[in-house]
Amino acid sequence: MREWLTNYVGETINPEDNKVTVEMIVEVMAKEFPEFLMVIAEENFIRGYEQALDDVRGIKEKYAQPKDSKLH
């Protein structure tokens, strides 16, 4: 499938150096199958959001004051 996709994108865009990049594949997929790319974008957004929440929790845990601390 990788070979097919690379060939398809290469034939569609026809780059001068005959090299197909990920950017070119995304460009063709966005044009030909926007609904597929939207699902990937949504998944990436959700994963990024979850990672940000995990990072915030980790920072809060790392820098949390001990319960018996008199600094309030």
TIVO-2410 file (N, C-alpha, C; in nm, 3 decimals):
# residues 72
REC num residu      c1      c2      c3 atome chaine
REC   1      M   0.082  -0.118   0.000     N      A
REC   1      M   0.000   0.000   0.000    CA      A
REC   1      M   0.087   0.126   0.000     C      A
REC   2      R   0.200   0.120   0.072     N      A
REC   2      R   0.291   0.235   0.076    CA      A
REC   2      R   0.339   0.269  -0.064     C      A
REC   3      E   0.376   0.166  -0.139     N      A
REC   3      E   0.426   0.188  -0.275    CA      A
REC   3      E   0.316   0.248  -0.363     C      A
REC   4      W   0.193   0.195  -0.348     N      A
REC   4      W   0.082   0.245  -0.426    CA      A
REC   4      W   0.057   0.392  -0.395     C      A
REC   5      L   0.052   0.426  -0.265     N      A
REC   5      L   0.025   0.564  -0.225    CA      A
REC   5      L   0.134   0.658  -0.273     C      A
REC   6      T   0.258   0.617  -0.257     N      A
REC   6      T   0.370   0.699  -0.303    CA      A
REC   6      T   0.362   0.722  -0.453     C      A
REC   7      N   0.334   0.617  -0.528     N      A
REC   7      N   0.322   0.630  -0.673    CA      A
REC   7      N   0.204   0.719  -0.711     C      A
REC   8      Y   0.091   0.701  -0.643     N      A
REC   8      Y  -0.028   0.781  -0.673    CA      A
REC   8      Y  -0.001   0.929  -0.650     C      A
REC   9      V   0.059   0.960  -0.535     N      A
REC   9      V   0.089   1.100  -0.504    CA      A
REC   9      V   0.192   1.154  -0.602     C      A
REC  10      G   0.292   1.075  -0.633     N      A
REC  10      G   0.393   1.118  -0.730    CA      A
REC  10      G   0.334   1.148  -0.866     C      A
REC  11      E   0.241   1.064  -0.910     N      A
REC  11      E   0.177   1.086  -1.040    CA      A
REC  11      E   0.082   1.206  -1.034     C      A
REC  12      T   0.020   1.228  -0.920     N      A
REC  12      T  -0.075   1.339  -0.905    CA      A
REC  12      T  -0.004   1.473  -0.899     C      A
REC  13      I   0.102   1.481  -0.819     N      A
REC  13      I   0.173   1.608  -0.801    CA      A
REC  13      I   0.285   1.625  -0.902     C      A
REC  14      N   0.347   1.515  -0.942     N      A
REC  14      N   0.456   1.515  -1.039    CA      A
REC  14      N   0.571   1.610  -0.998     C      A
REC  15      P   0.635   1.582  -0.884     N      A
REC  15      P   0.744   1.670  -0.838    CA      A
REC  15      P   0.864   1.664  -0.933     C      A
REC  16      E   0.934   1.775  -0.945     N      A
REC  16      E   1.048   1.783  -1.037    CA      A
REC  16      E   1.160   1.685  -1.001     C      A
REC  17      D   1.183   1.666  -0.870     N      A
REC  17      D   1.291   1.576  -0.827    CA      A
REC  17      D   1.245   1.431  -0.809     C      A
REC  18      N   1.120   1.403  -0.843     N      A
REC  18      N   1.062   1.269  -0.831    CA      A
REC  18      N   1.060   1.216  -0.689     C      A
REC  19      K   1.066   1.304  -0.591     N      A
REC  19      K   1.060   1.264  -0.451    CA      A
REC  19      K   0.927   1.305  -0.393     C      A
REC  20      V   0.862   1.212  -0.323     N      A
REC  20      V   0.734   1.236  -0.261    CA      A
REC  20      V   0.757   1.257  -0.111     C      A
REC  21      T   0.703   1.365  -0.058     N      A
REC  21      T   0.719   1.396   0.083    CA      A
REC  21      T   0.587   1.371   0.157     C      A
REC  22      V   0.595   1.367   0.288     N      A
REC  22      V   0.475   1.352   0.369    CA      A
REC  22      V   0.380   1.468   0.345     C      A
REC  23      E   0.435   1.587   0.331     N      A
REC  23      E   0.352   1.705   0.303    CA      A
REC  23      E   0.272   1.685   0.174     C      A
REC  24      M   0.334   1.628   0.072     N      A
REC  24      M   0.263   1.603  -0.054    CA      A
REC  24      M   0.152   1.500  -0.034     C      A
REC  25      I   0.178   1.397   0.045     N      A
REC  25      I   0.077   1.294   0.071    CA      A
REC  25      I  -0.042   1.357   0.143     C      A
REC  26      V  -0.015   1.439   0.244     N      A
REC  26      V  -0.123   1.505   0.317    CA      A
REC  26      V  -0.203   1.596   0.224     C      A
REC  27      E  -0.134   1.668   0.137     N      A
REC  27      E  -0.202   1.756   0.042    CA      A
REC  27      E  -0.298   1.679  -0.048     C      A
REC  28      V  -0.252   1.567  -0.102     N      A
REC  28      V  -0.337   1.486  -0.190    CA      A
REC  28      V  -0.451   1.424  -0.111     C      A
REC  29      M  -0.422   1.372   0.009     N      A
REC  29      M  -0.527   1.312   0.091    CA      A
REC  29      M  -0.633   1.415   0.129     C      A
REC  30      A  -0.590   1.538   0.159     N      A
REC  30      A  -0.686   1.644   0.194    CA      A
REC  30      A  -0.777   1.676   0.077     C      A
REC  31      K  -0.723   1.672  -0.042     N      A
REC  31      K  -0.803   1.701  -0.161    CA      A
REC  31      K  -0.894   1.584  -0.196     C      A
REC  32      E  -0.842   1.463  -0.192     N      A
REC  32      E  -0.916   1.345  -0.236    CA      A
REC  32      E  -1.007   1.285  -0.129     C      A
REC  33      F  -0.962   1.288  -0.002     N      A
REC  33      F  -1.036   1.225   0.108    CA      A
REC  33      F  -1.039   1.316   0.231     C      A
REC  34      P  -1.104   1.430   0.222     N      A
REC  34      P  -1.103   1.523   0.336    CA      A
REC  34      P  -1.162   1.463   0.463     C      A
REC  35      E  -1.264   1.377   0.449     N      A
REC  35      E  -1.326   1.318   0.567    CA      A
REC  35      E  -1.228   1.226   0.642     C      A
REC  36      F  -1.139   1.159   0.570     N      A
REC  36      F  -1.038   1.074   0.632    CA      A
REC  36      F  -0.937   1.159   0.709     C      A
REC  37      L  -0.893   1.265   0.648     N      A
REC  37      L  -0.796   1.353   0.713    CA      A
REC  37      L  -0.857   1.424   0.834     C      A
REC  38      M  -0.985   1.454   0.828     N      A
REC  38      M  -1.052   1.518   0.941    CA      A
REC  38      M  -1.052   1.426   1.062     C      A
REC  39      V  -1.074   1.298   1.043     N      A
REC  39      V  -1.073   1.202   1.153    CA      A
REC  39      V  -0.934   1.197   1.216     C      A
REC  40      I  -0.831   1.198   1.135     N      A
REC  40      I  -0.694   1.197   1.187    CA      A
REC  40      I  -0.665   1.326   1.265     C      A
REC  41      A  -0.710   1.439   1.211     N      A
REC  41      A  -0.688   1.566   1.280    CA      A
REC  41      A  -0.761   1.568   1.414     C      A
REC  42      E  -0.883   1.518   1.418     N      A
REC  42      E  -0.957   1.513   1.543    CA      A
REC  42      E  -0.887   1.425   1.646     C      A
REC  43      E  -0.840   1.311   1.603     N      A
REC  43      E  -0.769   1.219   1.693    CA      A
REC  43      E  -0.641   1.284   1.746     C      A
REC  44      N  -0.568   1.351   1.661     N      A
REC  44      N  -0.446   1.420   1.706    CA      A
REC  44      N  -0.479   1.531   1.805     C      A
REC  45      F  -0.588   1.603   1.782     N      A
REC  45      F  -0.628   1.709   1.874    CA      A
REC  45      F  -0.660   1.651   2.011     C      A
REC  46      I  -0.738   1.544   2.012     N      A
REC  46      I  -0.776   1.481   2.139    CA      A
REC  46      I  -0.653   1.429   2.213     C      A
REC  47      R  -0.564   1.363   2.141     N      A
REC  47      R  -0.441   1.313   2.206    CA      A
REC  47      R  -0.356   1.427   2.260     C      A
REC  48      G  -0.346   1.534   2.187     N      A
REC  48      G  -0.269   1.650   2.233    CA      A
REC  48      G  -0.331   1.712   2.357     C      A
REC  49      Y  -0.463   1.722   2.358     N      A
REC  49      Y  -0.534   1.778   2.472    CA      A
REC  49      Y  -0.514   1.689   2.595     C      A
REC  50      E  -0.526   1.557   2.578     N      A
REC  50      E  -0.504   1.464   2.689    CA      A
REC  50      E  -0.361   1.474   2.741     C      A
REC  51      Q  -0.265   1.486   2.651     N      A
REC  51      Q  -0.125   1.499   2.692    CA      A
REC  51      Q  -0.104   1.627   2.772     C      A
REC  52      A  -0.167   1.735   2.729     N      A
REC  52      A  -0.154   1.862   2.803    CA      A
REC  52      A  -0.210   1.847   2.943     C      A
REC  53      L  -0.325   1.782   2.957     N      A
REC  53      L  -0.383   1.761   3.090    CA      A
REC  53      L  -0.293   1.675   3.177     C      A
REC  54      D  -0.236   1.570   3.118     N      A
REC  54      D  -0.141   1.485   3.193    CA      A
REC  54      D  -0.020   1.566   3.237     C      A
REC  55      D   0.030   1.652   3.150     N      A
REC  55      D   0.147   1.736   3.184    CA      A
REC  55      D   0.113   1.828   3.301     C      A
REC  56      V  -0.005   1.889   3.298     N      A
REC  56      V  -0.045   1.980   3.406    CA      A
REC  56      V  -0.056   1.902   3.537     C      A
REC  57      R  -0.117   1.785   3.533     N      A
REC  57      R  -0.127   1.703   3.654    CA      A
REC  57      R   0.010   1.668   3.708     C      A
REC  58      G   0.101   1.631   3.620     N      A
REC  58      G   0.237   1.597   3.661    CA      A
REC  58      G   0.309   1.714   3.725     C      A
REC  59      I   0.293   1.831   3.669     N      A
REC  59      I   0.357   1.951   3.725    CA      A
REC  59      I   0.297   1.984   3.861     C      A
REC  60      K   0.164   1.974   3.872     N      A
REC  60      K   0.100   2.001   4.001    CA      A
REC  60      K   0.150   1.904   4.108     C      A
REC  61      E   0.162   1.775   4.072     N      A
REC  61      E   0.212   1.676   4.168    CA      A
REC  61      E   0.357   1.703   4.205     C      A
REC  62      K   0.436   1.740   4.108     N      A
REC  62      K   0.578   1.764   4.133    CA      A
REC  62      K   0.600   1.882   4.226     C      A
REC  63      Y   0.522   1.987   4.210     N      A
REC  63      Y   0.543   2.109   4.286    CA      A
REC  63      Y   0.441   2.131   4.398     C      A
REC  64      A   0.361   2.030   4.426     N      A
REC  64      A   0.262   2.043   4.533    CA      A
REC  64      A   0.332   2.058   4.667     C      A
REC  65      Q   0.274   2.142   4.750     N      A
REC  65      Q   0.330   2.162   4.883    CA      A
REC  65      Q   0.286   2.047   4.974     C      A
REC  66      P   0.372   2.008   5.067     N      A
REC  66      P   0.332   1.905   5.163    CA      A
REC  66      P   0.212   1.953   5.244     C      A
REC  67      K   0.129   1.862   5.285     N      A
REC  67      K   0.006   1.898   5.356    CA      A
REC  67      K   0.035   1.967   5.490     C      A
REC  68      D   0.148   1.934   5.553     N      A
REC  68      D   0.178   1.995   5.681    CA      A
REC  68      D   0.257   2.125   5.666     C      A
REC  69      S   0.269   2.173   5.545     N      A
REC  69      S   0.340   2.298   5.520    CA      A
REC  69      S   0.262   2.415   5.578     C      A
REC  70      K   0.333   2.509   5.640     N      A
REC  70      K   0.268   2.626   5.698    CA      A
REC  70      K   0.257   2.740   5.599     C      A
REC  71      L   0.306   2.721   5.477     N      A
REC  71      L   0.295   2.823   5.374    CA      A
REC  71      L   0.161   2.809   5.303     C      A
REC  72      H   0.074   2.904   5.322     N      A
REC  72      H  -0.059   2.900   5.256    CA      A
REC  72      H  -0.087   3.033   5.195     C      A
***
